[in-house]
Amino acid sequence: MPIKHSVFLPTGFGQELGTTDPVAAYEALTALVTVADEEGFETAWVLDHFQTVPPSQANLFECWTLVSAFLRDTTRLRIGQLVTGNGYRNPALQAKMASTADVLGHGRLTFGIGAGWYEPDYVAFGYEFADTPTRLRQLREAVQIILSLWTEDETTFDGSYYQVRGAANQPKGVQQPHIPMLIAGGGEKVTLKLVAQYGDACNILESPEGLERKFAILREHCEKVGRDYEAIHRTSASICIIADTDAQARAALPEGAGDLFPGDIRDYGLIGTPDTIRERLAAYEAAGVQELAISFVAADQPALMRQYASEFIV
């Protein structure tokens, strides 16, 4: 199956929405979502943060409010999170929110969740920022509660971090057997095992070579828990800059834009001429990626998205 092309929306984490006129900032985002809906992109992905990086007074929209709005602004496009920070919301409430959002979109939500990592969010908004092992144990409990509330008439869960007692959740959403759950992160011992046990999809930030290795580890975890590896939808993310030459495209990458990616994203991301990008898409696909969430870097992002769609979306 050919790789699916998606858009990773600039919702303000990198201060890209500026400090003025939030209505105009929102309408610019809606324009991107509309282009994605019209041009055959698979999913529009929204990150989940409360503070910009570094913290500032720039506009930054809340994830789940945006997701709900975009599900109503579109007709075909899937909408999802890359990803919900588990520590920001009680998991039972999170399950209920997702169920409602899936109904709003008539069954087009992909639920993305991760352990959370950006400490300024926690400190500023009064959440406890536990160590990584604790946050991963919390995530393990949370995904079990969420899946139960999506599939069972009544949920009771007595965990070390979360307790739910006789909770009902109606409606559960539209999709069957339940809303697809994407678990993000490349941790080889814990996170990828959680994907094998509970996830319908994964998201890993890596080069194609790194992804091939991570997916092999995920396959091993699937074999150990008796899960079909091919049942897990494998996603990653990249950055797109199209130019007349590779050198021009590489030079156009803004400072800091690739900081969350390992190595130099210019060496393997969708940065270059159309021919170079075509080769790099093939490398992602050969590594096992089935869907790529793409950040489009240009002064006119809708135009770049339309150019990309005309070149690469069949």
C-alpha positions in Angstrom: 0.0 0.0 0.0 1.5 3.4 -0.9 2.5 5.7 1.9 -0.2 8.1 3.1 0.6 11.8 3.3 -0.6 13.9 6.2 0.0 17.4 7.5 1.4 18.4 10.9 -0.3 21.7 11.7 1.6 24.7 13.1 -0.6 25.5 16.1 1.8 27.8 17.9 4.3 25.6 19.9 7.2 27.1 18.0 5.8 30.7 18.3 4.9 30.5 14.6 1.5 32.1 15.2 2.9 35.3 16.6 1.4 37.6 19.3 -1.4 39.4 17.5 -4.9 38.7 16.3 -5.7 35.2 17.4 -8.8 35.1 15.2 -6.6 35.6 12.1 -4.2 32.9 13.4 -7.1 30.4 13.8 -8.5 31.2 10.3 -5.0 30.6 8.9 -5.0 27.2 10.5 -8.5 26.5 9.1 -7.3 27.4 5.7 -4.5 24.7 6.0 -7.0 22.1 7.1 -9.3 23.0 4.2 -6.4 22.5 1.7 -5.6 19.2 3.3 -9.2 18.1 3.1 -9.5 19.1 -0.5 -6.1 17.8 -1.7 -6.3 14.2 -0.5 -4.1 14.3 2.6 -4.9 11.5 5.1 -4.8 13.3 8.5 -4.3 16.7 10.0 -2.3 16.3 13.2 -2.4 18.7 16.1 0.2 18.8 18.9 -0.8 19.2 22.6 1.2 21.8 24.5 0.3 24.7 26.8 3.5 26.7 26.7 5.5 27.7 23.6 9.1 26.8 23.2 10.7 28.7 24.8 7.8 30.0 26.9 6.5 33.3 25.5 3.4 35.4 25.0 2.9 34.1 21.4 -0.4 32.5 20.5 -0.8 28.8 21.2 -4.1 27.0 20.8 -5.3 24.2 23.0 -5.3 20.8 21.2 -8.7 19.3 21.9 -10.6 22.4 21.2 -8.9 22.7 17.9 -9.5 19.0 17.1 -13.2 19.4 17.7 -13.4 22.5 15.5 -11.4 20.9 12.7 -13.7 17.8 12.7 -16.6 20.1 12.0 -14.6 22.3 9.5 -13.9 19.2 7.3 -15.8 16.4 5.5 -13.2 13.7 4.6 -10.0 14.4 6.4 -9.0 12.5 9.6 -8.0 14.6 12.6 -5.7 13.5 15.3 -3.2 14.5 18.0 0.6 14.1 17.9 0.0 13.7 20.7 -2.2 14.2 23.8 0.0 14.5 26.9 -1.4 11.9 29.3 -0.5 13.9 32.4 -2.7 16.9 31.3 -6.1 15.3 31.6 -7.6 12.5 33.7 -7.8 9.4 31.4 -11.4 8.7 32.0 -12.3 12.3 31.1 -9.9 11.9 28.1 -11.8 8.9 26.9 -15.1 10.8 27.1 -13.7 13.7 25.2 -12.5 11.5 22.4 -15.8 9.7 22.2 -17.6 13.0 21.8 -15.1 14.3 19.2 -15.4 11.1 17.1 -19.2 11.7 16.9 -18.6 15.3 15.9 -16.5 14.1 13.0 -18.8 11.2 12.1 -16.0 8.8 12.8 -12.8 10.6 11.7 -10.8 10.9 14.9 -7.5 9.2 15.5 -6.6 9.4 19.2 -2.9 10.0 19.8 -1.4 9.8 23.3 2.0 9.8 24.8 3.7 10.0 28.2 4.4 13.8 27.9 7.8 15.4 28.0 7.8 19.2 28.0 8.3 20.2 31.6 7.3 23.9 31.2 3.8 22.8 30.4 3.6 21.0 33.7 5.2 23.6 35.9 3.2 26.6 34.4 -0.2 24.8 34.7 0.4 23.2 38.1 0.8 19.6 37.1 3.2 17.2 38.7 6.1 16.4 36.4 7.1 12.9 37.4 10.2 11.1 36.3 10.1 9.2 33.0 9.5 5.7 34.4 6.6 7.1 36.5 5.1 8.9 33.5 5.3 5.7 31.5 3.6 3.6 34.2 0.9 6.3 34.3 0.5 6.0 30.5 0.2 2.2 30.8 -2.8 2.6 33.2 -4.3 5.4 31.2 -4.5 3.5 27.9 -6.2 0.6 29.6 -8.8 2.8 31.2 -9.4 4.6 27.9 -9.8 1.4 25.9 -12.2 0.0 28.5 -14.4 3.0 28.4 -14.5 2.8 24.6 -15.4 -0.9 24.5 -17.1 -1.9 27.8 -20.5 -0.9 29.2 -18.9 -0.3 32.6 -15.3 0.3 33.7 -13.8 -0.2 37.1 -10.0 0.2 37.4 -8.0 0.3 40.6 -4.5 1.3 39.6 -1.5 2.8 41.4 -2.2 6.2 39.7 -5.8 6.2 38.5 -9.1 4.8 39.9 -12.3 4.4 38.0 -15.4 2.9 39.6 -18.4 1.8 37.6 -17.9 4.4 34.9 -20.2 4.4 31.9 -19.4 6.1 28.7 -22.1 6.8 26.1 -21.8 7.5 23.3 -18.5 5.6 22.8 -17.8 7.2 19.4 -18.7 6.1 15.9 -15.7 3.9 14.8 -15.7 0.1 15.3 -14.5 -1.7 17.2 -13.3 1.6 18.8 -11.6 4.8 18.0 -8.0 4.0 16.8 -5.4 4.7 19.5 -1.9 5.9 18.4 0.8 5.6 21.1 3.8 7.8 20.3 7.4 7.4 21.2 10.4 5.2 20.3 11.4 3.8 23.7 12.5 0.3 23.0 11.8 -1.4 26.3 8.6 0.2 27.4 6.8 2.4 24.9 7.1 0.1 21.9 5.9 -2.7 24.2 2.9 -0.6 25.1 2.2 -0.2 21.4 2.4 -3.9 20.8 0.0 -4.6 23.7 -2.6 -1.7 23.3 -1.9 0.4 20.3 -3.6 0.5 16.9 -0.9 2.8 15.6 2.6 4.2 16.6 4.5 7.4 15.9 8.3 7.4 16.0 10.5 10.4 15.1 13.6 8.9 13.4 15.5 8.8 10.1 14.5 6.0 7.7 17.4 3.9 9.0 16.4 4.5 12.6 12.8 3.7 11.8 13.7 0.4 10.3 15.5 -0.6 13.5 12.7 0.6 15.7 10.0 -1.2 13.7 12.0 -4.4 13.9 12.0 -4.0 17.7 8.2 -3.4 17.6 7.8 -6.6 15.6 9.7 -8.5 18.3 7.4 -7.1 21.0 4.4 -8.1 18.9 5.6 -11.6 18.6 6.1 -11.9 22.3 2.6 -10.7 23.2 0.9 -12.6 20.3 0.0 -9.5 18.4 -0.1 -9.2 14.6 2.6 -6.6 13.7 0.8 -5.7 10.5 -2.3 -4.7 12.5 -0.3 -1.7 13.8 -0.4 1.4 11.6 3.1 2.8 11.5 3.6 6.6 11.3 6.5 9.0 11.5 7.0 12.8 10.8 9.1 14.9 8.6 9.6 18.4 7.3 8.9 19.5 3.7 10.7 22.3 1.8 10.6 22.2 -2.0 13.1 24.3 -4.0 14.8 24.4 -7.4 18.0 22.9 -5.9 18.7 20.8 -2.8 21.1 23.5 -1.6 18.4 26.1 -1.7 16.0 23.8 0.2 18.6 23.0 2.9 19.4 26.7 3.4 15.6 27.5 3.8 15.2 25.3 7.0 14.6 27.8 9.8 16.9 27.7 12.8 15.6 25.2 15.4 13.0 23.7 13.1 14.6 20.3 13.2 15.6 20.2 16.8 13.2 17.4 17.8 14.5 15.1 15.0 17.6 12.9 15.5 20.7 13.9 13.5 20.3 16.5 10.7 16.7 16.4 9.3 18.1 18.0 6.1 19.9 14.7 5.3 16.8 12.6 5.2 13.7 14.8 5.5 11.5 15.9 2.5 13.9 18.8 1.8 15.1 19.4 -1.7 13.9 19.2 -5.3 10.9 17.1 -6.2 13.2 14.3 -7.4 15.1 14.3 -4.1 11.8 14.3 -2.1 10.5 11.4 -4.2 13.6 9.4 -3.3 13.2 10.2 0.4 9.6 9.3 0.4 10.6 5.9 -1.1 13.2 5.5 1.8 10.5 6.2 4.4 8.2 3.7 2.7 11.0 1.1 2.4 11.7 1.5 6.2 8.1 0.5 6.9 6.4 3.9 7.3 2.7 3.8 6.3 1.8 7.4 7.0 4.0 10.5 7.2 3.0 13.7 9.2 4.6 16.6 7.3 5.4 20.1 8.5 5.3 22.4 5.5 7.8 25.2 5.7 7.1 28.1 3.4 5.8 31.7 3.5 2.7 30.4 1.6 2.0 27.1 3.3 -1.3 26.4 1.4 0.5 26.8 -1.9 3.3 24.5 -0.8 0.7 21.9 0.3 -1.1 22.1 -3.1 2.3 21.8 -4.9 3.2 18.8 -2.8 -0.2 17.1 -3.4 0.1 17.6 -7.2 3.5 16.0 -7.1 3.2 13.2 -4.7 -0.4 12.3 -3.7 -1.9 9.9 -6.2 
